[in-house]
Amino acid sequence: GVAMGITGTDVSKDAAVMILTDDNFATIVGAVEYGRTIYDNLLKYIRFQMAGLFSFVLSFLAAAALGVTLVLFNPLQILFVNYFIQGAIGINFVFDTPTEGLMKRKPRPANQPIMTWPLAIRLFIIGCLTALVSVGAYQWTKTTISDAAAAQTMAMVMFSIVHIPFSLNLRDPINTVFRRETFSNRYLWLAYGWVILSLLLVTELGILQEIFDTVSMTRQQWGICFVVALLVLFAGEIVKLILRALGVGSKED
């Protein structure tokens, strides 16, 4: 039962499962919304981190299997992407604003798994796509410039930038990103700005070039990275459009 915290007796409080400290039943609705927001934000974080993990593993496997290179990124570059790219974006999902329509969802079963097969397949596809564009960027740069350092830098920048579109797509797996709610979390957009700034610093600043073994990139190379990122964003929107047409809701959450 539910007991009142102010006017309720000690006996009722001891017997109750829930105590309303303000004697207001409407508080239960706010508590449910708060709990759903926390759970939903944790799912956003897990989706993003798992997509990043799939991307790393599949990128290295693809590079080795295709004979492009044995090491797509060096250890310091991996740490850079992990902490300065994935970490900066991921932490803002934990404190994200509530998803639109969150309180209209049906209560989830207590035994519902966090990682479902449809979600796992979707994250695997994202990992494959990230691996494809990263290894492709490495091979294209290595072929046109014949410089391993430049190819590795291009692959790292491509790998990092596509985290922005797929994080936007995974933030809400069903609804389009072309709506006002996409900009509700200004800290997430500051994180995206930090991603671009950190990539510029690590590729253009001399001391960071020496530490991370990177080189400067041309305007053409930067342009290719941003165009590919836009294509990844629109690819995610096409998938969402198909899911909405099939009547798929947030079941994979």
Contacts in CASP RR format, 6 or more apart in sequence:
PFRMAT RR
TARGET T0000
AUTHOR 0000-0000-0000
METHOD contacts of the structure
MODEL  1
GVAMGITGTDVSKDAAVMILTDDNFATIVGAVEYGRTIYDNLLKYIRFQM
AGLFSFVLSFLAAAALGVTLVLFNPLQILFVNYFIQGAIGINFVFDTPTE
GLMKRKPRPANQPIMTWPLAIRLFIIGCLTALVSVGAYQWTKTTISDAAA
AQTMAMVMFSIVHIPFSLNLRDPINTVFRRETFSNRYLWLAYGWVILSLL
LVTELGILQEIFDTVSMTRQQWGICFVVALLVLFAGEIVKLILRALGVGS
KED
1 15 0 8 1.000
1 16 0 8 1.000
1 17 0 8 1.000
1 18 0 8 1.000
2 16 0 8 1.000
2 17 0 8 1.000
2 18 0 8 1.000
2 19 0 8 1.000
2 20 0 8 1.000
2 25 0 8 1.000
2 28 0 8 1.000
3 12 0 8 1.000
3 13 0 8 1.000
3 15 0 8 1.000
3 16 0 8 1.000
3 18 0 8 1.000
3 19 0 8 1.000
3 20 0 8 1.000
4 12 0 8 1.000
4 19 0 8 1.000
4 20 0 8 1.000
4 23 0 8 1.000
5 13 0 8 1.000
5 19 0 8 1.000
5 20 0 8 1.000
5 21 0 8 1.000
5 22 0 8 1.000
5 23 0 8 1.000
6 21 0 8 1.000
6 22 0 8 1.000
6 23 0 8 1.000
7 23 0 8 1.000
8 23 0 8 1.000
13 19 0 8 1.000
18 28 0 8 1.000
20 27 0 8 1.000
20 28 0 8 1.000
21 27 0 8 1.000
29 103 0 8 1.000
32 103 0 8 1.000
33 98 0 8 1.000
33 102 0 8 1.000
33 103 0 8 1.000
36 98 0 8 1.000
36 102 0 8 1.000
36 103 0 8 1.000
36 105 0 8 1.000
37 98 0 8 1.000
37 99 0 8 1.000
37 102 0 8 1.000
40 98 0 8 1.000
40 99 0 8 1.000
40 102 0 8 1.000
40 253 0 8 1.000
41 93 0 8 1.000
41 94 0 8 1.000
41 95 0 8 1.000
41 96 0 8 1.000
42 94 0 8 1.000
43 114 0 8 1.000
43 253 0 8 1.000
44 93 0 8 1.000
44 96 0 8 1.000
44 170 0 8 1.000
44 171 0 8 1.000
45 90 0 8 1.000
45 93 0 8 1.000
45 94 0 8 1.000
46 114 0 8 1.000
46 115 0 8 1.000
47 119 0 8 1.000
47 123 0 8 1.000
47 170 0 8 1.000
47 173 0 8 1.000
48 86 0 8 1.000
48 89 0 8 1.000
48 90 0 8 1.000
48 93 0 8 1.000
48 167 0 8 1.000
48 170 0 8 1.000
49 86 0 8 1.000
49 90 0 8 1.000
50 115 0 8 1.000
50 123 0 8 1.000
51 123 0 8 1.000
51 126 0 8 1.000
51 127 0 8 1.000
51 130 0 8 1.000
51 166 0 8 1.000
51 167 0 8 1.000
51 170 0 8 1.000
52 86 0 8 1.000
52 126 0 8 1.000
52 127 0 8 1.000
52 130 0 8 1.000
52 163 0 8 1.000
54 123 0 8 1.000
54 124 0 8 1.000
54 126 0 8 1.000
54 127 0 8 1.000
54 128 0 8 1.000
54 130 0 8 1.000
55 126 0 8 1.000
55 127 0 8 1.000
55 130 0 8 1.000
55 131 0 8 1.000
55 134 0 8 1.000
55 159 0 8 1.000
56 78 0 8 1.000
58 124 0 8 1.000
58 127 0 8 1.000
58 128 0 8 1.000
58 130 0 8 1.000
58 131 0 8 1.000
59 72 0 8 1.000
59 127 0 8 1.000
59 130 0 8 1.000
59 131 0 8 1.000
59 134 0 8 1.000
59 135 0 8 1.000
59 159 0 8 1.000
60 72 0 8 1.000
61 131 0 8 1.000
62 68 0 8 1.000
62 131 0 8 1.000
62 132 0 8 1.000
62 135 0 8 1.000
63 69 0 8 1.000
63 70 0 8 1.000
63 71 0 8 1.000
63 72 0 8 1.000
63 131 0 8 1.000
63 135 0 8 1.000
63 138 0 8 1.000
64 70 0 8 1.000
66 135 0 8 1.000
68 135 0 8 1.000
68 136 0 8 1.000
68 138 0 8 1.000
68 139 0 8 1.000
68 142 0 8 1.000
69 138 0 8 1.000
69 148 0 8 1.000
69 151 0 8 1.000
69 152 0 8 1.000
72 134 0 8 1.000
72 135 0 8 1.000
72 138 0 8 1.000
72 152 0 8 1.000
72 155 0 8 1.000
73 81 0 8 1.000
73 152 0 8 1.000
73 155 0 8 1.000
73 156 0 8 1.000
73 159 0 8 1.000
74 152 0 8 1.000
74 212 0 8 1.000
74 213 0 8 1.000
76 211 0 8 1.000
76 212 0 8 1.000
76 213 0 8 1.000
77 152 0 8 1.000
77 156 0 8 1.000
77 212 0 8 1.000
77 213 0 8 1.000
77 214 0 8 1.000
80 156 0 8 1.000
80 198 0 8 1.000
80 202 0 8 1.000
80 212 0 8 1.000
81 156 0 8 1.000
81 159 0 8 1.000
81 160 0 8 1.000
84 194 0 8 1.000
84 195 0 8 1.000
84 198 0 8 1.000
85 160 0 8 1.000
85 163 0 8 1.000
85 195 0 8 1.000
85 198 0 8 1.000
85 199 0 8 1.000
86 163 0 8 1.000
88 191 0 8 1.000
88 194 0 8 1.000
88 195 0 8 1.000
88 198 0 8 1.000
89 163 0 8 1.000
89 164 0 8 1.000
89 167 0 8 1.000
89 188 0 8 1.000
89 191 0 8 1.000
89 192 0 8 1.000
89 195 0 8 1.000
90 167 0 8 1.000
90 191 0 8 1.000
91 191 0 8 1.000
92 185 0 8 1.000
92 187 0 8 1.000
92 188 0 8 1.000
92 191 0 8 1.000
93 167 0 8 1.000
93 171 0 8 1.000
93 188 0 8 1.000
95 187 0 8 1.000
96 171 0 8 1.000
96 185 0 8 1.000
96 188 0 8 1.000
97 181 0 8 1.000
97 184 0 8 1.000
97 185 0 8 1.000
99 172 0 8 1.000
99 181 0 8 1.000
100 172 0 8 1.000
100 175 0 8 1.000
100 181 0 8 1.000
105 250 0 8 1.000
108 253 0 8 1.000
116 251 0 8 1.000
116 252 0 8 1.000
118 251 0 8 1.000
118 252 0 8 1.000
119 173 0 8 1.000
119 252 0 8 1.000
119 253 0 8 1.000
122 173 0 8 1.000
122 239 0 8 1.000
122 252 0 8 1.000
126 166 0 8 1.000
126 170 0 8 1.000
129 162 0 8 1.000
129 166 0 8 1.000
129 232 0 8 1.000
129 235 0 8 1.000
130 159 0 8 1.000
130 162 0 8 1.000
130 166 0 8 1.000
133 158 0 8 1.000
133 159 0 8 1.000
133 162 0 8 1.000
133 228 0 8 1.000
133 232 0 8 1.000
134 155 0 8 1.000
134 158 0 8 1.000
134 159 0 8 1.000
134 162 0 8 1.000
135 155 0 8 1.000
136 155 0 8 1.000
137 151 0 8 1.000
137 154 0 8 1.000
137 155 0 8 1.000
137 157 0 8 1.000
137 158 0 8 1.000
137 224 0 8 1.000
137 225 0 8 1.000
137 228 0 8 1.000
138 151 0 8 1.000
138 152 0 8 1.000
138 154 0 8 1.000
138 155 0 8 1.000
139 151 0 8 1.000
140 154 0 8 1.000
141 147 0 8 1.000
141 150 0 8 1.000
141 151 0 8 1.000
141 153 0 8 1.000
141 154 0 8 1.000
141 155 0 8 1.000
141 221 0 8 1.000
142 148 0 8 1.000
142 150 0 8 1.000
142 151 0 8 1.000
145 151 0 8 1.000
147 215 0 8 1.000
149 213 0 8 1.000
149 214 0 8 1.000
149 215 0 8 1.000
150 215 0 8 1.000
150 217 0 8 1.000
152 213 0 8 1.000
152 214 0 8 1.000
153 203 0 8 1.000
153 214 0 8 1.000
153 215 0 8 1.000
153 217 0 8 1.000
154 217 0 8 1.000
154 221 0 8 1.000
154 225 0 8 1.000
156 214 0 8 1.000
157 199 0 8 1.000
157 203 0 8 1.000
157 217 0 8 1.000
157 221 0 8 1.000
157 222 0 8 1.000
157 225 0 8 1.000
158 224 0 8 1.000
158 225 0 8 1.000
158 228 0 8 1.000
160 195 0 8 1.000
160 199 0 8 1.000
161 195 0 8 1.000
161 196 0 8 1.000
161 199 0 8 1.000
161 225 0 8 1.000
161 226 0 8 1.000
161 228 0 8 1.000
161 229 0 8 1.000
162 228 0 8 1.000
162 229 0 8 1.000
162 232 0 8 1.000
163 195 0 8 1.000
164 192 0 8 1.000
164 195 0 8 1.000
164 229 0 8 1.000
165 229 0 8 1.000
165 230 0 8 1.000
165 232 0 8 1.000
165 233 0 8 1.000
165 236 0 8 1.000
166 232 0 8 1.000
166 236 0 8 1.000
168 177 0 8 1.000
168 182 0 8 1.000
168 233 0 8 1.000
169 177 0 8 1.000
169 233 0 8 1.000
169 236 0 8 1.000
169 237 0 8 1.000
169 239 0 8 1.000
169 240 0 8 1.000
171 177 0 8 1.000
171 182 0 8 1.000
171 188 0 8 1.000
172 181 0 8 1.000
173 240 0 8 1.000
173 243 0 8 1.000
173 250 0 8 1.000
173 252 0 8 1.000
173 253 0 8 1.000
174 240 0 8 1.000
174 243 0 8 1.000
174 244 0 8 1.000
174 248 0 8 1.000
174 249 0 8 1.000
174 250 0 8 1.000
175 181 0 8 1.000
175 240 0 8 1.000
176 237 0 8 1.000
176 240 0 8 1.000
176 241 0 8 1.000
177 233 0 8 1.000
177 237 0 8 1.000
178 237 0 8 1.000
183 189 0 8 1.000
201 208 0 8 1.000
202 208 0 8 1.000
202 209 0 8 1.000
202 212 0 8 1.000
202 214 0 8 1.000
203 209 0 8 1.000
203 214 0 8 1.000
203 215 0 8 1.000
203 216 0 8 1.000
203 217 0 8 1.000
204 216 0 8 1.000
208 214 0 8 1.000
209 215 0 8 1.000
209 216 0 8 1.000
243 249 0 8 1.000
END
